[in-house]
């Protein structure tokens, strides 16, 4: 039992990765759509590439979305509008008219004329209420059919234009009076009728919508059927018209039948295999090419979390409305991973994620092509993410690539731009705006996972920070040396395409351990007194070597990121404090070289290798007397050649060509520092 527990403890990192791999695989499979995949790929307007296709089973031919929408639109336009009739209103108006007429028409009017006017008023009331007087004007087409209901029974049917509107009241009165020759009484009649007239029909919106909904529910989504073994399409035929609709119908029916209870377990198993293979490729990539990331469980968890997050967001959007799929800012993934790791890892993870998303979205080839191209553009264009202008420019380029690629696919599918969906371009713009959210997301990730990005490095590079101010006060010579090394290292990193911001910050903090015993380092000995004169060579070497351990302790105390602490650990590699080793050897031939060597580790990245070269060259350059271009060239060559001979860069992914480029930068920079001009041959 004890051996088993010890084995678990020794392999806990590997066990964690296995559990992470399994849990992520099952979570992604759980998020996948619960439907099978049609085994044929086809596009409208393209030839059928497979063999002759016969119906494997009978199925109904589904109507296209345009056909269904057209049918529903026609039903909606021809649907009946229902109005409720208040039957007692007309009688009330008639009684009110009889009373109001006597008070309105002057006594000076003759009896005959009065009787004529009274009769005209009665006819006007009949005209107004013949089909019904509306309570308000509605925005309906004049030819819409109307049913007037009384106690839910249809009283009569008319068109909307036949109903009397309140805005028609004046014109009707005026036309009637003019026709009868009594237009001089127009104002009196208008005043009378506006006092007594009340609407007697109102629009029953809820009942109308209920009837319409019932009619729409009767719309058939299919037209005809295809019998089993019927030829659907022959090889080489163009997929269009009725053949395209039959293929879409077969695809829908096939996917619904495949995902049946009997096949469920097999399909889940197949999805699990595909997802597991994709994630396994990512783990193998990390193990082979990013060993430091692979060995850090937090970083592996961070990468898997981001993949899972993208799958989750995409699934939610597809379930809500698949047409918004291009709003999801997938390019945030390579942006985030490049900010915390490097471009190659960011692109590899992005491609793996897009391959997984291909099982979720429709038009998977188009989707994957767009996302992979956009991811490549993201990796190629985004540099120095801490500069806000760079992010905005890159997002603009990404959005443009989306639009151009989508336009190309649309023209290929449709053959023209007549039906181009311009609103999709708006979705790409929204995607670009969502991509800008990467800045606060990076900040949140830094706090959650303890990672460091270029934005944090920019903050750490501030020489007014508390730790660097303390270094400048306690060890001013070391601080000045660190600034010089930072400038050299940044120039070298830019030359070979390494992370210049990271190496600059590493250079600023690499010697903070010297604050513990500042006067034991020559750059801080302002008085000319050397405390090493009172110590043995071995004791002096111990103090010099200890500045690495002291630096790590101080860095952890001030919560510096591990990526910065790596520079403190590796800036001397396993090199030897040769000055004190030589002095000890003069006193004692049986000297142990290990007592005068730094514990390491050796540099394991381009950035840490750059710092080691720049630190050694800058420190040793102070000993140059009467420097010339020739002396500086030989001096730089000797120092770096010695480091190569000691295999200090064996673990760093740096090439000889890059080392040669760094040498040229150091020679040029040192020549500028010492204000040298090129020596011309005599």
N, C-alpha and C positions, 0 to 999 in steps of 0.2 A: 504493500500500500504506500509506504514511504517513497519507494522508487517511482511509483506511478505519479505521486504528487510532485516529486522533483522533476520528472519528465514534463509534466504540465507546466511547471514554473519555467523550465528552460525553454520551452516552445510556446510560451504564452502569446508572443507576438504573432507567430504563424497561426495559432489557433484563432486569435482575434480576427485575422485577415480572412480565414476560412468562414467564420461565422458572419463577418461583414459581407463577404461575397454571396453566401447563401441567402441571407436576409434581403439584400438588395435585389438579387435575382427574383425572388418570390414577390417582393413588393412591386417590381416593374411588371411582372407577368399579371399580377392582380389588377394593375391599372390598364392593361391592354383591353381593347374592345372584345366583347364576347360574341365574336362572329368569325366564320372561317374566311379563307381567301380563295377567290376564283383563280383557277390555275392558268387561265389564258390572259394575255395582255393585249389590249386593242385600243385604237384611237379613232375617233370620227375622222373620216376623210382619208384614212390610210388603208393600204391593202391588208387583207387578212393573211398573216404570216404562217399560221399553223395549217395542219391538214384539214380536209373537209370536216365540218363540225355537224354532227347529228344530235338531236335532242336526246339527252340521257334519260329523260323522264318528261311527262306532260307538264306544261306550265302555262299560266295565263300571260298574255302580252300586256305589260304595264304601259299605261299612257305616259307620255313625257310630261315633265313639269309644266311646259308651255301649254300643252293641250289641256291639262287639268285647270290651269289658271284661266285660260280662255273660256272654258266651259263654266267655271264659277263666276267669271266676270259677266258672261251673258245672262246667267241665272239672276245675278244681283241686279243687273240693269233692267231685266224684265219682271222683277219681283213686284208684288202688289204692296202699295202703301195703305195702311189701315188707319182710319180716323173714327173717333167716337162721336156720335150725334146726341146732343141734348135736345130732346123732343119738345120740351115745354118753353124753350126760349122764343120761338116764333110767335106763339100765342101771347106771351108777355109783351113782345114788341108791338103786336097788332093793337092790344089794349092801350099801351102807352101812346101809340100813334093817334088813336081816336081822341084821347084827352089832350095831347099836345097840339094837335092840329088846330083846335078851336082857339087856343091861346096864342098860336103863332101867326095865323093868317088874320090880317086886319079886318075889322067889321065893314070897312068901306068897299070890300070886294063883293061883287054881286053874288046872289044865291047860285045862279047858273055856273058862274066861274068857280065859286067855292066848291060846288059839287064835282066839277071837272078836276079841280086840283086834288080833292080828297081821293077821287078815283085813281089819279096818277100816283099818289102816295101809296095806295094799296097795291098797285101794280109793281111799284118799285120794291116794296117789301117782298112780294112774290118772287120778283127777279133775284133779289139778294139771297133769299133763302131757298131758291129752287134746288140747288145741289148742296148748299151749305155755305156758311160764312166762317172763314178761318179765324182763329184767334191771333195768328201772326203769319207773316210771310216766311215760307220755308224755301230752302235752296234745293228744290227738286226740278228735274227736267219737265217741261210742259206735257210731254207725252207719257209720263209715268202713269201706270194704272193705279187707280184709287178705289178702295172699297170703303163705303161709309157704313159703320156698324151701329145698330141700336140694340142695346142689351145683348151684345155679342152675336147678333144675327145681322146678316148683310141686308141693308135696306135698299141700296142701289150702288151701281158701279159706274164710275166716270173716269176721265183723265184729270190730271192735276190742274191743267189750264181751265177746266170747267168749274172749278171751285172758286167762290168769290173771295177775293183778298181784300183786306181793309184798305189797301192802297188804291183799290178799284172803286171805292165808294163815291168819291167826287166825280170821276169821269162818267160813271153810270147815271148819276143824278143829272149831270149836265146834259148828257146825250138824250135822256128821256124828256127833259123839259124843252130842249131845243126842238126835238121832233114834234112835240105837242104844241109848240108856239108859246110856251110859258117860261122862257129862259129868264124873264125879269124877276121871277120868284126863286132863282137859284140860291141866293144867300140864305133866304128863309128856310128852304128845304134842307140845305146843308146843316144849318144850325139845329133844326129839328131832328134830323136823322142821326147826327152825331151825339145827340142827347139820349136817344131811345134805342139805337141799334146795339145789339150784343152778339158776339160770336156764338155759334151753336155747334161747331165741330172742332175737335182738338186731335192732334197727331198722337197716336198710340205707338210710341217708339219701341217699347219692350215687346209688345205683341207682334209688331212688324219684324223685329229682329229674331224673335222666336220662330216665326213662320219661315223666314229666310234661312235660318240655321237648319231647320228641318229639311228644307229643299236642298241645301248644300250637302247635307249628310247623305242624300240619296245619289250623289254623283258617284259614278263607277270609276274606279282607278285602273280598270283593265278594259281592253278591247280585243275580243277574240282570244284564241288559245293556240298552242302548238302541241301536236300530238307526239308521243314518244317515237323515236327513230326518224323523225322528219328532218330533212336537210335544212339547216339554218343558214349556213354560208359555206361557200367553196373556197379553197385556197386561191389567193390572188385577187378575190373580189374586193371591191372597195367597201369599207364599212361606212354606210350612210343610210339615211332614211329609215325604212321599215326594218332593215337588217340590223342596224345599230340599236333600234329599240328592242328587237328580239334578244340581242346579245345582252343588253342591260337588264332585261327581264330575267334571262337565264342566270346572269350573275347574281342578282338579288335573291332569286329562288334557291340557287346553289348554296350561297352563303348562309341562308336561313336553315337549310336542311342539314348542311355539314355540321353546324353547331347544335347537334341534337344530344339528348341525354346519353345515347350509346357512344357517341364520339367525343364527348366532352373531355374525358380524362386524356385521351390520346392527343387532342389538340393542345391542351394545357401542357402536356409533356413536351410536345414539339416546340411550343413557344418558350418553355423553360430551357430547352437545349440551345435555341438560338440566342437568347439573352445571356445564358451562361457562357457561350462561346465568345460573344462580344466582350463581356466583362473580363473573361480569362485573357483575351488578347491584350486588354489594357494592363492587367496585372503583369503579364509577361514582358510587356514594353517597359513598365516601371522597373521590374527586376533586372532587365538587361541594360537599359540605357539611363535609368534614373534611380540608381541604387539608394541614394540618400533619401529620396522621397519614399521609396518602397519600404525602407527600414523604419520610417516614421509613421506610426499608425494614425496619428492625428491628421497628417497630410493625405494619407490614403482615404481616410474617412471623409475628409473635406471634398476630395474629388468625386467619390461615390455619391455623396450627399447632393452635389451640384447636378450630377447626371439624373438622379432620382427627382430632383426639384423640377428640372426641365420636362421630364416625362409627365410629372404630375400636372404642371401648368398646362401643357399641351393637351392632355386628356380632358381636363376641365373645360378648356375652350372648345374642343371638338364636341363634347357632350352638350355644351350650351348652344353653340351654333358654329358648324364647321367652316362657314365662310369667313370667320374671323381668325382663321388659323395663322395667317401671316402677321397678325398683330403681336404674337408671342415673340419676344426679343431673344431668339436662340443665340444670337451673337454675343450676348452677355457672357456666355460660358467661356469661349476662348479669351475674351477680354479679362475675365476674372483670373483664369488660370495663367495667362501670360503675366498678369500683374504680380502674382505670388510665386510663379515658377519660371517657365520659359515658353517661347513661342512653339517649339516642337511638341512639347507635352500638351499645350493648349489646343493645337490643331488636331493631334491624334485623338484626344478625348472628344473634341467636337465632332469628328467624323464618326466615331463609335456611337455617340449620342444620336446623331442624325440617322444612322442606320437603324437604331432601335425605334426612332420615331416614325420611320417608314412603314412600320406595322400598324400604326395608329391612324395615319391620315390617308385620305383618298388621293389619287394622282401621285403616288409615292415617288415615282421617278422624277417628276417635275419638282416636287417638294424637296427631295434630297439634293437634286442638282442646284437649286436656288440656295439652299442652306449651306452646302459645302462651298460653293463659289463665294458666298457672302463671308463664310468663316475664313477662307483663304485671304480675302481682301482685308478682313479684320486683323489677321496676324501680320500681313505685309504693311499695313498703313499705320496701325496704332503703335507709336513709340513715345516714351516719356509721358505716360498716362497722367502724371501729376500736373502736366500743363493742360489747362482746361481747353485752350484753343485746339490742341491736337485732337482731343476727344470729339469736339464738335465737327472738325474737318473730317475725321474718320467716319463718324456717323453719317455725314452727308454723302460720303463716297459709298458706304454700305447701302444706303437707301437708293442711290442711283443705280447700283449694280442690281438690286432687287427689281427695280422698275424695268431696266433694260432686259434682263433675263425673262421676266414675266411677259413683257411685250413680245419677245421672240417666240416663246412657247405659244402664246395666244394666236399669233399669226400662223404658226405651223399647224395648229389644230383647226383653226377656222378658215384659213386661206385669205382673210381680209381683216380690215380693222373696223368694219361697219358696226359690229356689235361689241366693240371693245368696252370692257367694264371699267370705266374710269374710277369708280369708287374703290377698286382694289388698290389703285395707286395711293389713295388716302390711307388705306390700311398699312401700306409700307411706310408712309410718313409717320403714322402712329407708332409703328414698330421702332423706327429710328428714335422718336422721342422717348419711348420706353427704355431704349438702350442707354440713354443718358443716366438712367437710374443706377448704373454700374458704380458710380462714385460713392453714394451712401451705402450701397451694398458691400463694397470693398471695406469700408470702415466698419460695418457691422461684423463682417467675417473676421476682421483683425481682432475684434474684441471677443468673439465667440470661440475662435479656433487658435488664438494666440499666434497668428501669422503676421508677416510684415510685407507691405507693398512699397512701391516707389513713393507713394504719398507720405507714408510714415518715414521713409528714408529721408525725404526732403525736410521733414521736421527735425530729424536727428542731425542733419547736416548744419543746423543753425549753430554757429560758434558762440552764440550767447546763451546756449543751454547751460543748465546748472553744472553738469559734469565737466563740460569743456572749459567753463570758466574756472572751475576748481583746478583743472589741469594747468591752465595758463598761469594761475597764481602760485601753485606749488612747484610746478616744473615748467617754467617758461621756455627753456631750451627745447624740451621734449615737445611742447605745444607747437613751437615754430617748426621743428622737424616734421611733425605730423601734418602740418599745413602744406609743407613742401612735398611730402610724399603723396598727399591727397591730390595735389595738382598734377604731379607726374603720373600717378596711377589713373586718374580720370582721362588724361590725354591718351595714355596707352590703351585703355579700355575702349575709347571711341575709335581708335585706329583699327582694332580687330573685331569690333562689333560686340563687345562684352557689355555687361550692365555697368555703365559708368557711374550711375548714382550709388549703386551698392558698393562698388569698390572705393568710391570717395568717402562714404560714411565709414567703411571698414578701416580706411587709412587714418581717419580722424581719431578713431578710438583704439587703434591697435596697440598703443604704448601707454594706456592709462595706468597700467600696473606699476609704472615708474614713479607714480605719485607717492608710493609707500617709502621709497628710499631714493629721492630725486638726486641727491648730491653724489651718489655712487655712479652716476652716468655723466660722461664727459660734457654733454651739451648743457648740463645744468651747473657746471663747476665754474662759477663766475670769479671766485677769489683766487684761483690757482692752487688751492689745497685739494689734494686727492686722498679721500679716506681709504682708498685701496692700499695706500702705502703702509697702513697699520695692519693689514690682513694678509693671510697666506693666499696664494693663487687659487687654491681650492675653495676657500671661503668667499673670495671675490667672485668666482664663477658661480657659486651657489646663489649669491645675491642677484647677479645679472640674470641667471636663468629663472629665478623666482618671479621676475616681473611678469612673466606669462601667466603663472598661476594667480598672482595677485590681481592681474588685469581681469581674469575670468571672474574672480570673486567680486571685484568692484562692479563689473558689468552686470552680474546677477543682482547685486544689491540695488542697482539703479534700473533694473528691469529692462535691460537692453535685449533686443530680439536675438534668438539663436543664430540667425544669419550674420549678425554683426559680431557676435562672440566667436564665430568660426574664424574670423580674421585674426583675433587675438590668439587663438589656439595655434594657428598654422603659420603665422608670419615669419617664424624662424625654422619651421619644419623640424628636422632632426639634425640640424647643423651644429657645429661645434663652436664654443667660445675660444677661438684659436689663440688669442693673445695670452690668456691665462693658462691655457694648456701648454703653450711653449715655455712659459716661465716655470711652470711646475715640472716640466720635463728637464729643465736645466738643473733643478734641485733633486729630482727623483726620476730615474730612468724607468722604474716600474710603475708608471702612471696608468690609471684606468681611463680610457677615452670617454667611457659612459658618464663619468663624473663631470665632464666638461661639455656634455651634449644636451641640447634641448630635448624634452620628452616627446615632442611632436603633438599631433600627427602632421604628416606632410600635407601640403596644399592639395585639395581635391576638386578644385574648380578653376576655371579660367581666372575668375576674379581674385581668388586667394593666391594663385600663382603670380598674377600681376603685382599684387601687393608685396609679395616676398622679394621679387626682383627690384621693385622701386624702392623699398625700404633699405635693402642692402646697398644699392647704388647711391642713394641720397646720403645715407649715414657715412659711407666710406669716402664720398666726394669731398668731405670737409678736410680730409688729410692730403688732398692734392696740393702740391706746391708748384706755383707758376704753371697753371693748367694751359694746355694748348689743345687744339682739335685732335691732334694725333694722340696725345696723352689720354684725352677723354675717351676716344674710340677704343684704345687698348684697354683702358681701365674698365669700361662697361663690358667689353668682351670677356675679360678675365673673370669678373665677378659672376656673370651669368653662366659662363662655361664651367666654372667650378660647381655651381649649383646643379647644372646638368650632369656633371660627372658624379655627383653625390646622389643622383636620381631623385632629387627633391620634387620634380614635377611628374613623377611616374604615375601618380593617381589623378592628376589633373587632365581634363579633356582639352589639352592645348597642343597645337601642332608646332613643328619646327618652323614652319613658315610664319606662324603668328608670333613666335618668340623672336624671329628676325625682325619683324615689324616693330615689336616692342623695343628692341635694341636701338633701332633707328630713331624712335621717338625719344628715348632717354638720352641718346647722344645729342640730338638737336636741342632738347630742353636744357641740358647741362651747358651746352655751348651758349645758349641765350642767357642762362643765369650768370655765367662768368664773362658775358659780353665779348665772346670770341668771334673773330671773323675767319672765314675759310683761308687756310694756308695755301698759297699758290706756289707751285714749284719754281725754283730759281732757274 
